Amino acid sequence: MNVETDRLRDMLIEFFELRPDTTASDIVQDRIAKWDSLAMVQLIVELQTAFGVEFEVDEIDRLTSYSQIGEALGRKGVKISR
């Protein structure tokens, strides 16, 4: 994992108040009770600020897991290694 991957995982763990040992593959909207529509709006703002990107409205619906967020960031030039 590179620094950006750690940063994304750590950000999601902190944002959703998950256990520190949560794996990236466990960070999925369906598995996190706190990941509701209000949390999604707040998360998008945090992601855009932290990574210096802007998500289009049609992209936001697909940002429902660590993996999908990482892929979206990658398309915007943020290097995320798997």
WOWOJO-V88052 format. One line per field, one symbol per residue. phi: phi as a letter, one per 20 degrees, with the letter a starting at -180 (. if undefined). psi: psi as a letter, one per 20 degrees, with the letter a starting at -180 (. if undefined). A space follows every 50 residues. Layout:
# WOWOJO-V88052
phi=???
psi=???
This chain:
# WOWOJO-V88052
phi=.efffgffgfffffgelefgefegfeecgfddgfedfffffffgffffff dmccefgffffeedaggffgfffgfenefced
psi=qaghggggghghgggjlrqhjpqhiinpgiiohimahghgghgggggggh jkrppqgihhhimjrgghgggggghjjpooq.
